[in-house]
Amino acid sequence: MIYRSLEECIIDLEKNGHLVRIREEVDPHLEMAAIHMKVFEAGGPALLFENVKGSKFRAVSNLFGTVERSKFMFRETWESVQEVIALRNDPMKALKNPFKHVGAGFAAKNALPLKKSDGMPAAMREINIADLPLIKHWQEDGGAFVTLPQVYSEDPEKPGIMNSNLGMYRVQLNGNEYELNKEVGIHYQIHRGIGIHQDKANKQGAPLKVSIFIGGPPAHTLSAVMPLPEGMSELTFAGLLSGRRFRYSYIDGFCVSNDADFVITGEIHQGETKPEGPFGDHLGYYSLTHPFPVMRVHKVYAKQNAIFPFTVVGRPPQEDTAFGALIHELTGSAIKQEIPGVKEVHAVDAAGVHPLLFAIGSERYTPYQQIKQPAEILTIANRILGTGQLSLAKYLFIAAEDKKPLDTHHVEEFLAFVLERIDLRRDIHFQTNTTIDTLDYSGTGLNTGSKVIFAAVGDKKRDLCQEVPEILKEIPGYEKAALVMPGIVAIQGAAFTDYSQAQEELKSFCMSIQEKGSLPSCPLIILCDDSAFMSAELNNFLWAAFTRSNPSHDIYGINSQYEFKHWACDNVIIDARIKPHQAPPLIPDPAVEENIKRLFVHGASLSGVPTA
């Protein structure tokens, strides 16, 4: 189906059982988000909110809630898009079989976003920010946010649609110090295309013109988060995925998407920031209040009968998990072209994506010798940590395949493979005082923290414990030990106070274990606030261990020492207790959870809809 609008998509989804309409009035203050999460967690349908309290506009969520639904929306263009992306990653394929991709090439040519005009589109009218559905997702959020924005900017040195950047940077609509209807906040992080454009505008002494598109055919939304091959525009990709040309106009010097449901235009001036946040974010915690660019609003436009799309982020999995899976299916082979020798990279969603990467690489440096220690995979690891968004990772576990195939998506098997083979005195490598994800508060400041690589090759070195070793049951003050998985044990300790005390405490803890004997079968010990929670399911461990620790500050070792400048140990300990400087976790509001039950009772709009 080729959609000309978001409404056409919604009608198609409803006709095929993928969408439910909510007739009752629903409050955008916490209720809409809570309903979305309840339905998403059960793998339920997309939701059209027809009666949003305080707004005359409808809203839709969970469009991309499952990979199956996303592929259904793009069912007529999916294969062509995959082929074209493969061609961009490996042009030699086209030379080997030049006629195979004619259909896809024709679609790409006809999808180029070159249909542009001047003047206001006939179907659009001016509105105010206050007219939008002002959706607040979590109790402590600083205000209402746009969570599926398509933020458009052009290169000031080479203006025009084909030199534009389209990114998904959250937009705060009200609250804090923003003057309603006149200002909005744009939260963009490091390694983002819009930052390059603003830097160029600053050097020219001019404000950066920005347009925020909201809604439109779903291809336009997905294109804003795609990691595309070099030289492929997000707008070209949107047209390719949608199977049609998109239309753009210029009004007062701002680019306006004629296909979007809403457009906010404005300018970012050099040095102008305002506090943005807090915001319940995809790591499962609030990102706190920080200064981010403020956009002076020029005009706001809406289509007739416009629909406001939104999503909710929080502790994974959420709808952005399905986004990630969709992107991986489209572009999964791209990383192999960009980093020679890499076979697979998996940003682990359960850990909040950026905190934890798993990777598989090759060991080809000395094929005439038996592999004795990591070599090529260390080169690959450094390439990974220097590539785009992957460079924001904190923990990287990388291995070279042995005799049987490895799959990083089989999390427990992959971790076990690494822990069975890693030499803890040789194969742990730190990077300190470097960049991490803006949303990760485990580090030493905004965007700053450390990284660690755990590398493993060769033959199995140890059998992993299948239950808590007796030694770990006998540590005074740390009685609650629980097995997370073979080779990993969680131990509950007293609450973290500060790093000075933690260092003394962990030194004593390590000595207590060391005095009782060696623990070769338990290479990884997690010190935590709640060992029952940590061990209840693997996703709890992945989330809590890697979002609550900064490698340089929170990794300790039994019998640890420095060999020249290389850190070595017999057993690794990660202090994954909550630290005072870290952001608070997201907790649903019980009163809101109770209120939304009215929509799921017999006769209500969501009666019979699966819920978590």
C-alpha positions as CSV (number, residue, x, y, z in Angstrom):
1,M,0.0,0.0,0.0
2,I,1.4,3.4,-1.0
3,Y,0.2,5.9,1.7
4,R,-0.3,9.5,0.8
5,S,-1.0,10.5,4.4
6,L,-0.9,9.2,8.0
7,E,-4.7,8.9,7.8
8,E,-4.5,6.5,4.9
9,C,-2.1,4.4,6.9
10,I,-4.5,4.3,9.9
11,I,-7.4,3.3,7.7
12,D,-5.4,0.5,6.2
13,L,-4.2,-0.7,9.6
14,E,-7.7,-0.7,11.0
15,K,-9.1,-2.5,8.0
16,N,-6.5,-5.3,8.5
17,G,-6.9,-5.6,12.3
18,H,-3.8,-3.7,13.3
19,L,-5.5,-0.7,14.9
20,V,-8.1,0.1,17.5
21,R,-9.9,3.5,18.0
22,I,-10.3,4.9,21.5
23,R,-13.6,6.9,21.6
24,E,-13.5,8.0,25.2
25,E,-11.9,11.2,26.3
26,V,-8.3,10.5,27.5
27,D,-6.1,12.9,29.4
28,P,-2.7,13.6,27.7
29,H,-1.3,14.1,31.2
30,L,0.1,10.6,31.9
31,E,-3.0,8.6,30.8
32,M,-2.2,8.3,27.1
33,A,1.3,7.1,27.8
34,A,0.1,4.6,30.4
35,I,-2.5,3.1,27.9
36,H,0.1,2.9,25.2
37,M,2.6,1.0,27.4
38,K,0.0,-1.4,28.6
39,V,-1.0,-2.3,25.1
40,F,2.5,-2.3,23.7
41,E,3.8,-4.7,26.3
42,A,1.2,-7.3,25.3
43,G,2.1,-6.9,21.6
44,G,-1.2,-5.2,21.0
45,P,-2.4,-3.0,18.1
46,A,-1.8,0.6,17.2
47,L,-4.1,3.0,19.0
48,L,-6.0,6.0,17.6
49,F,-7.0,8.4,20.4
50,E,-10.1,10.2,18.9
51,N,-10.9,12.4,22.0
52,V,-7.8,14.0,23.5
53,K,-8.6,16.2,26.5
54,G,-7.7,19.8,25.8
55,S,-7.0,19.4,22.1
56,K,-9.2,19.1,18.9
57,F,-6.6,17.0,17.3
58,R,-6.5,13.2,17.3
59,A,-3.3,11.2,18.3
60,V,-2.0,7.8,17.3
61,S,0.6,5.6,19.0
62,N,2.2,2.1,18.7
63,L,2.3,2.3,14.9
64,F,5.7,0.7,14.9
65,G,5.0,-1.5,18.0
66,T,5.9,-4.7,16.2
67,V,8.2,-5.5,13.4
68,E,5.4,-7.4,11.7
69,R,3.2,-4.4,11.7
70,S,5.9,-2.1,10.4
71,K,6.7,-4.5,7.5
72,F,3.0,-4.7,6.8
73,M,2.9,-0.9,6.3
74,F,5.9,-1.1,3.9
75,R,4.9,-4.4,2.3
76,E,5.1,-3.0,-1.3
77,T,8.5,-1.4,-1.0
78,W,10.4,-3.5,1.6
79,E,12.3,-5.8,-0.7
80,S,13.3,-3.0,-3.1
81,V,14.6,-0.8,-0.2
82,Q,16.7,-3.7,1.1
83,E,18.2,-4.2,-2.4
84,V,19.0,-0.6,-2.9
85,I,20.7,-0.3,0.5
86,A,22.7,-3.4,-0.3
87,L,23.8,-1.7,-3.6
88,R,24.9,1.4,-1.7
89,N,27.0,-0.8,0.6
90,D,28.4,-3.0,-2.1
91,P,28.3,-1.3,-5.6
92,M,30.1,-4.3,-7.1
93,K,26.8,-6.3,-6.8
94,A,25.2,-4.0,-9.4
95,L,28.1,-4.6,-11.8
96,K,27.9,-8.3,-11.4
97,N,24.1,-8.4,-12.2
98,P,23.2,-5.0,-13.7
99,F,19.6,-5.9,-14.5
100,K,18.6,-7.5,-11.3
101,H,18.0,-4.3,-9.5
102,V,16.3,-2.3,-12.2
103,G,13.0,-2.3,-10.4
104,A,14.5,-1.0,-7.2
105,G,16.6,1.6,-9.0
106,F,13.5,2.8,-10.9
107,A,11.6,3.1,-7.6
108,A,14.5,5.1,-6.0
109,K,14.6,7.4,-9.0
110,N,10.9,8.1,-8.9
111,A,11.0,8.5,-5.1
112,L,13.5,11.4,-5.1
113,P,12.1,14.2,-3.0
114,L,12.5,16.9,-5.7
115,K,8.9,18.1,-5.9
116,K,9.1,21.5,-4.2
117,S,7.2,24.8,-4.5
118,D,6.9,28.1,-2.8
119,G,3.9,29.3,-0.8
120,M,1.7,27.8,1.8
121,P,0.2,24.4,1.0
122,A,-3.6,24.7,0.4
123,A,-4.4,22.0,2.9
124,M,-2.5,23.6,5.8
125,R,-3.4,26.4,8.3
126,E,-1.7,28.1,11.1
127,I,-2.2,27.1,14.7
128,N,-0.3,27.5,18.0
129,I,1.8,25.1,20.1
130,A,-1.0,25.2,22.7
131,D,-3.4,23.6,20.2
132,L,-1.3,20.4,19.9
133,P,-2.0,17.3,22.1
134,L,0.4,18.2,25.0
135,I,1.3,14.7,26.0
136,K,3.3,14.3,29.3
137,H,4.6,10.7,29.6
138,W,6.1,10.4,33.1
139,Q,5.3,12.1,36.4
140,E,8.6,14.0,36.7
141,D,8.9,15.0,33.1
142,G,9.6,18.7,32.6
143,G,6.6,19.2,30.3
144,A,5.0,17.8,27.2
145,F,7.3,16.4,24.5
146,V,7.1,15.5,20.8
147,T,8.5,11.9,20.8
148,L,8.4,11.2,17.1
149,P,9.6,14.5,15.6
150,Q,11.4,14.7,12.2
151,V,13.8,17.6,12.8
152,Y,14.9,19.1,9.5
153,S,17.9,21.4,8.9
154,E,20.0,22.3,5.9
155,D,23.7,22.8,5.4
156,P,24.2,26.5,5.6
157,E,27.1,26.3,3.2
158,K,25.1,24.2,0.7
159,P,21.4,24.9,1.3
160,G,18.7,22.8,-0.3
161,I,16.7,19.7,0.3
162,M,19.4,17.3,-1.0
163,N,21.9,18.7,1.6
164,S,19.6,18.4,4.5
165,N,19.6,16.4,7.7
166,L,16.5,14.8,9.1
167,G,16.9,13.5,12.7
168,M,14.7,12.4,15.5
169,Y,15.6,14.7,18.4
170,R,13.0,15.1,21.1
171,V,11.2,18.4,21.3
172,Q,10.0,19.9,24.6
173,L,6.8,21.9,23.9
174,N,6.1,23.5,27.3
175,G,7.2,23.7,30.9
176,N,10.5,24.9,32.5
177,E,11.4,28.4,31.2
178,Y,9.9,28.0,27.7
179,E,7.5,30.7,26.7
180,L,4.4,28.8,25.4
181,N,3.8,29.2,21.7
182,K,7.0,31.1,21.2
183,E,9.8,28.7,22.2
184,V,10.5,25.0,22.2
185,G,13.5,23.0,23.3
186,I,15.5,20.7,21.0
187,H,17.5,18.0,22.7
188,Y,20.1,16.8,20.3
189,Q,23.1,14.9,21.4
190,I,26.7,14.4,20.3
191,H,27.4,12.8,16.9
192,R,24.2,14.3,15.4
193,G,23.9,15.9,11.9
194,I,22.1,19.0,13.1
195,G,25.1,19.9,15.3
196,I,27.3,20.2,12.2
197,H,24.7,22.5,10.6
198,Q,24.5,24.6,13.7
199,D,28.2,24.9,14.0
200,K,28.4,26.1,10.4
201,A,25.6,28.6,11.0
202,N,27.4,29.9,14.1
203,K,30.5,30.5,12.0
204,Q,28.5,32.5,9.5
205,G,27.0,34.5,12.4
206,A,23.5,33.5,11.3
207,P,20.7,31.6,13.1
208,L,20.0,28.0,11.9
209,K,16.6,27.6,10.3
210,V,14.9,24.5,11.6
211,S,11.6,22.8,10.6
212,I,10.0,20.1,12.8
213,F,7.8,17.7,10.8
214,I,5.3,15.6,12.8
215,G,3.3,12.8,11.2
216,G,2.8,12.3,7.5
217,P,3.3,8.8,5.9
218,P,5.2,6.5,8.3
219,A,8.1,6.2,5.9
220,H,9.0,9.9,6.7
221,T,9.1,9.1,10.5
222,L,11.2,6.0,10.0
223,S,13.7,7.8,7.8
224,A,14.5,10.2,10.6
225,V,16.1,7.4,12.7
226,M,17.8,5.4,9.9
227,P,21.6,5.0,9.9
228,L,22.0,5.4,6.1
229,P,25.0,4.7,3.9
230,E,27.2,7.7,3.2
231,G,25.6,10.0,0.6
232,M,22.0,8.7,0.9
233,S,19.7,11.5,2.0
234,E,17.0,10.7,4.7
235,L,14.5,12.3,2.4
236,T,15.5,10.1,-0.6
237,F,15.2,7.1,1.7
238,A,11.7,8.3,2.8
239,G,10.6,8.5,-0.8
240,L,12.1,5.1,-1.6
241,L,10.4,3.4,1.4
242,S,7.1,5.1,0.7
243,G,7.2,4.4,-3.0
244,R,6.2,8.0,-3.9
245,R,7.6,11.5,-4.2
246,F,7.2,13.7,-1.1
247,R,6.3,17.3,-1.5
248,Y,8.0,20.3,0.1
249,S,7.4,24.0,0.0
250,Y,9.4,27.0,1.2
251,I,7.5,29.5,3.4
252,D,9.4,32.5,4.7
253,G,12.6,30.7,4.0
254,F,11.7,27.6,5.9
255,C,11.2,24.1,4.4
256,V,7.7,22.7,5.0
257,S,6.7,19.2,4.3
258,N,3.4,19.3,2.5
259,D,2.8,15.7,3.6
260,A,3.3,16.1,7.3
261,D,0.4,16.5,9.7
262,F,2.1,19.3,11.6
263,V,5.1,21.5,11.0
264,I,6.8,23.8,13.5
265,T,9.3,26.3,12.0
266,G,11.8,28.4,13.8
267,E,15.4,29.4,14.4
268,I,18.2,28.4,16.7
269,H,20.5,31.3,17.6
270,Q,24.1,30.9,18.7
271,G,24.5,30.5,22.4
272,E,20.8,30.4,23.2
273,T,19.9,27.5,25.5
274,K,17.3,26.9,28.2
275,P,16.9,24.1,30.7
276,E,15.4,21.0,29.0
277,G,14.0,17.9,30.8
278,P,13.7,15.9,33.0
279,F,12.4,13.3,30.5
280,G,11.7,9.6,31.1
281,D,14.1,8.1,28.6
282,H,15.0,4.8,26.9
283,L,17.5,3.7,29.5
284,G,14.7,3.3,32.0
285,Y,15.6,6.4,34.0
286,Y,14.9,10.1,33.8
287,S,17.4,12.2,31.8
288,L,17.8,15.2,34.0
289,T,17.5,18.9,33.3
290,H,20.4,20.3,31.2
291,P,20.8,23.3,28.9
292,F,20.0,22.5,25.3
293,P,19.3,24.7,22.3
294,V,16.1,26.7,22.4
295,M,14.2,27.3,19.1
296,R,12.4,30.5,18.6
297,V,9.1,29.5,17.0
298,H,8.3,31.2,13.8
299,K,5.0,29.5,12.8
300,V,3.1,26.3,13.4
301,Y,1.1,24.6,10.7
302,A,-1.5,21.8,10.8
303,K,-3.3,19.9,8.1
304,Q,-7.1,19.7,8.2
305,N,-8.0,16.7,10.4
306,A,-4.3,16.3,11.3
307,I,-3.2,13.4,13.5
308,F,-0.5,13.7,16.1
309,P,1.8,10.5,16.3
310,F,3.6,9.7,19.5
311,T,5.5,7.0,21.3
312,V,6.6,6.4,24.9
313,V,10.1,5.5,25.9
314,G,11.2,3.9,29.2
315,R,13.0,0.8,30.4
316,P,13.3,-1.5,27.3
317,P,11.6,-3.1,25.6
318,Q,9.4,-0.3,24.3
319,E,8.3,0.8,20.8
320,D,11.8,2.0,20.0
321,T,12.9,-1.6,20.5
322,A,10.8,-2.6,17.4
323,F,12.3,0.4,15.6
324,G,15.7,-0.9,16.3
325,A,14.9,-4.4,15.1
326,L,13.4,-3.0,11.9
327,I,16.5,-0.9,11.2
328,H,18.7,-3.9,11.9
329,E,16.8,-6.0,9.4
330,L,17.1,-3.2,6.7
331,T,20.8,-2.2,7.3
332,G,22.3,-5.1,9.3
333,S,24.9,-5.9,6.6
334,A,26.2,-2.3,6.5
335,I,28.5,-2.7,9.5
336,K,30.3,-5.5,7.8
337,Q,31.1,-3.1,4.9
338,E,32.2,-0.3,7.2
339,I,34.4,-2.4,9.5
340,P,36.5,-5.1,7.8
341,G,36.6,-8.3,9.8
342,V,33.4,-7.7,11.8
343,K,30.7,-10.3,11.5
344,E,28.1,-9.0,13.8
345,V,27.5,-6.1,16.2
346,H,24.5,-6.2,18.6
347,A,23.6,-3.2,20.7
348,V,21.7,-4.9,23.5
349,D,18.3,-3.4,23.9
350,A,17.6,-4.8,27.3
351,A,20.6,-2.8,28.6
352,G,19.4,0.4,27.0
353,V,21.3,0.0,23.7
354,H,24.3,2.2,24.2
355,P,25.6,0.8,27.5
356,L,26.3,-2.7,26.2
357,L,27.5,-4.1,22.8
358,F,28.2,-7.6,21.8
359,A,30.3,-8.3,18.7
360,I,31.8,-11.1,16.7
361,G,35.0,-10.6,14.7
362,S,37.6,-12.5,12.8
363,E,41.1,-13.6,13.8
364,R,43.1,-13.7,10.5
365,Y,46.4,-12.1,11.5
366,T,48.3,-15.3,11.9
367,P,46.4,-18.1,10.2
368,Y,49.5,-20.3,10.2
369,Q,49.5,-20.3,14.0
370,Q,47.0,-21.6,16.6
371,I,45.2,-18.6,18.1
372,K,46.7,-17.8,21.4
373,Q,45.3,-14.4,22.3
374,P,43.1,-11.6,20.9
375,A,44.7,-9.7,18.1
376,E,42.5,-8.7,15.1
377,I,39.4,-8.6,17.3
378,L,41.1,-5.8,19.4
379,T,41.6,-3.8,16.2
380,I,38.0,-4.4,15.3
381,A,36.9,-3.4,18.8
382,N,38.6,-0.1,18.5
383,R,37.0,0.4,15.1
384,I,33.6,-0.3,16.6
385,L,34.2,2.2,19.5
386,G,35.2,4.8,16.9
387,T,32.2,4.4,14.6
388,G,29.2,6.7,14.8
389,Q,26.7,6.0,17.5
390,L,28.6,2.8,18.5
391,S,31.3,5.1,19.9
392,L,28.9,5.9,22.8
393,A,29.0,2.4,24.2
394,K,30.5,1.6,27.6
395,Y,30.9,-2.2,27.6
396,L,32.0,-4.2,24.6
397,F,32.1,-8.0,24.8
398,I,33.8,-9.3,21.6
399,A,34.7,-12.8,20.6
400,A,36.1,-14.7,17.6
401,E,34.1,-17.7,16.5
402,D,35.4,-21.1,17.6
403,K,34.3,-24.3,16.0
404,K,30.6,-23.6,16.1
405,P,28.7,-20.5,14.9
406,L,28.0,-17.7,17.4
407,D,25.0,-15.4,17.6
408,T,25.1,-12.3,19.7
409,H,21.3,-12.3,19.9
410,H,21.5,-15.5,22.0
411,V,22.6,-13.4,24.9
412,E,23.2,-16.1,27.6
413,E,25.1,-18.4,25.2
414,F,27.3,-15.5,23.9
415,L,28.1,-14.3,27.4
416,A,28.9,-17.8,28.5
417,F,31.2,-18.3,25.4
418,V,33.2,-15.1,26.3
419,L,33.4,-16.0,30.1
420,E,34.6,-19.5,29.3
421,R,37.5,-18.2,27.2
422,I,38.6,-14.8,28.4
423,D,41.9,-14.5,30.2
424,L,41.1,-12.0,32.9
425,R,44.8,-11.1,33.4
426,R,45.3,-10.2,29.7
427,D,42.0,-9.6,27.9
428,I,40.4,-6.6,29.6
429,H,41.1,-3.2,28.1
430,F,39.9,0.1,29.5
431,Q,39.4,3.6,27.9
432,T,39.1,6.3,30.5
433,N,37.9,9.9,30.5
434,T,36.0,9.6,27.2
435,T,32.5,10.0,25.7
436,I,29.4,8.0,26.6
437,D,25.7,8.4,25.8
438,T,24.2,11.8,26.9
439,L,21.4,9.9,28.6
440,D,23.7,7.7,30.7
441,Y,24.2,9.1,34.1
442,S,26.6,6.4,35.4
443,G,29.6,8.4,34.3
444,T,31.5,11.4,35.7
445,G,29.4,14.1,33.9
446,L,27.2,14.8,30.9
447,N,28.6,12.8,27.9
448,T,31.6,11.7,29.9
449,G,32.6,8.3,31.4
450,S,34.7,5.3,30.4
451,K,34.7,2.2,28.3
452,V,35.9,-1.4,28.7
453,I,36.5,-4.2,26.2
454,F,36.2,-7.9,27.2
455,A,37.9,-9.9,24.4
456,A,37.9,-13.7,24.1
457,V,39.3,-16.2,21.6
458,G,40.6,-19.7,21.4
459,D,39.8,-22.8,23.5
460,K,37.7,-23.0,26.6
461,K,39.6,-22.1,29.7
462,R,37.1,-22.8,32.5
463,D,33.8,-24.5,33.3
464,L,31.3,-22.0,34.6
465,C,29.6,-22.5,38.0
466,Q,26.0,-23.7,37.8
467,E,25.1,-22.6,41.3
468,V,26.5,-20.1,43.8
469,P,29.9,-21.2,44.9
470,E,30.2,-21.9,48.7
471,I,32.9,-19.3,49.0
472,L,30.4,-16.6,48.0
473,K,27.8,-17.7,50.5
474,E,30.2,-17.1,53.5
475,I,31.2,-13.4,53.1
476,P,30.2,-11.4,56.2
477,G,27.7,-8.7,55.4
478,Y,27.0,-10.1,51.9
479,E,24.8,-13.1,52.7
480,K,22.3,-12.8,49.8
481,A,24.1,-14.3,46.8
482,A,22.1,-15.5,43.8
483,L,23.1,-17.1,40.5
484,V,22.3,-14.8,37.5
485,M,23.4,-17.4,34.9
486,P,26.3,-19.8,34.7
487,G,29.5,-17.9,35.7
488,I,27.7,-14.8,37.0
489,V,26.7,-14.3,40.6
490,A,24.8,-11.3,42.1
491,I,25.6,-10.4,45.7
492,Q,23.6,-7.8,47.7
493,G,25.5,-5.2,49.6
494,A,24.8,-2.1,51.7
495,A,23.7,1.0,49.9
496,F,26.4,3.0,48.0
497,T,27.4,6.2,49.7
498,D,30.5,7.6,47.9
499,Y,33.5,6.3,46.0
500,S,36.0,6.8,48.8
501,Q,34.0,4.4,51.0
502,A,33.2,2.1,48.1
503,Q,36.9,1.6,47.3
504,E,37.6,0.6,51.0
505,E,34.5,-1.6,51.1
506,L,35.4,-3.4,47.8
507,K,39.0,-3.8,48.8
508,S,37.9,-5.6,52.0
509,F,35.2,-7.6,50.0
510,C,37.8,-8.8,47.5
511,M,40.3,-9.8,50.3
512,S,37.5,-11.7,52.1
513,I,36.9,-13.8,49.0
514,Q,40.6,-14.1,48.1
515,E,41.4,-15.5,51.6
516,K,38.9,-18.3,51.2
517,G,40.5,-19.7,48.0
518,S,40.2,-19.3,44.2
519,L,37.0,-19.0,42.2
520,P,37.9,-20.0,38.6
521,S,34.3,-21.0,37.8
522,C,32.8,-17.6,38.6
523,P,34.6,-15.0,36.5
524,L,32.0,-12.2,37.0
525,I,30.4,-11.1,40.3
526,I,27.8,-8.3,40.5
527,L,27.5,-6.2,43.6
528,C,24.0,-4.8,43.7
529,D,21.2,-3.4,45.8
530,D,18.8,-6.3,45.3
531,S,20.2,-9.7,44.3
532,A,16.7,-11.3,44.0
533,F,15.8,-8.7,41.4
534,M,19.1,-9.0,39.6
535,S,18.8,-12.8,39.3
536,A,15.0,-13.0,38.6
537,E,15.5,-12.7,34.9
538,L,18.4,-12.1,32.5
539,N,17.0,-8.8,31.3
540,N,17.0,-7.4,34.9
541,F,20.7,-8.2,35.1
542,L,21.4,-6.7,31.6
543,W,19.6,-3.5,32.6
544,A,20.7,-2.9,36.1
545,A,24.4,-4.1,35.8
546,F,25.3,-2.1,32.7
547,T,23.2,1.1,33.2
548,R,24.4,1.6,36.8
549,S,28.1,1.2,36.4
550,N,31.0,3.2,35.0
551,P,33.8,0.8,34.0
552,S,36.7,2.9,35.3
553,H,35.1,3.6,38.6
554,D,32.9,0.5,39.2
555,I,35.0,-2.4,38.1
556,Y,37.1,-4.1,40.8
557,G,38.9,-7.4,40.8
558,I,39.9,-10.2,43.1
559,N,43.7,-10.4,43.3
560,S,43.9,-7.4,41.0
561,Q,47.1,-5.8,40.1
562,Y,48.8,-3.7,37.4
563,E,51.3,-5.4,35.1
564,F,53.1,-2.3,33.8
565,K,50.0,-0.3,32.9
566,H,47.7,-3.2,32.2
567,W,45.0,-4.1,34.8
568,A,44.6,-7.7,35.6
569,C,42.6,-9.8,38.1
570,D,41.3,-13.3,38.8
571,N,37.6,-12.5,39.0
572,V,35.8,-9.3,37.9
573,I,33.5,-7.5,40.2
574,I,31.1,-4.8,38.9
575,D,29.6,-2.5,41.5
576,A,26.1,-2.0,40.0
577,R,24.5,-0.4,43.1
578,I,22.6,2.8,42.5
579,K,24.8,5.8,42.9
580,P,23.6,9.1,44.4
581,H,24.5,11.1,41.2
582,Q,22.6,8.7,38.9
583,A,19.2,9.6,37.6
584,P,16.1,8.1,39.2
585,P,14.4,5.1,37.6
586,L,11.0,5.4,35.9
587,I,8.1,4.1,38.0
588,P,4.5,4.1,36.8
589,D,2.0,6.2,38.7
590,P,-0.4,3.8,40.6
591,A,-3.3,6.2,40.4
592,V,-3.0,6.6,36.7
593,E,-2.8,2.8,36.3
594,E,-6.0,2.5,38.2
595,N,-7.8,5.3,36.2
596,I,-7.1,3.7,32.8
597,K,-8.7,0.5,33.7
598,R,-12.0,2.1,32.7
599,L,-11.0,1.8,29.0
600,F,-10.5,-2.0,29.2
601,V,-13.8,-3.0,30.8
602,H,-16.6,-4.7,28.9
603,G,-18.2,-2.3,26.4
604,A,-15.2,0.2,26.5
605,S,-13.0,0.9,23.5
606,L,-10.2,-1.4,24.6
607,S,-12.3,-4.3,25.8
608,G,-10.7,-7.5,24.6
609,V,-7.5,-5.8,23.6
610,P,-4.5,-7.7,25.0
611,T,-2.6,-6.0,27.8
612,A,0.4,-6.8,29.9
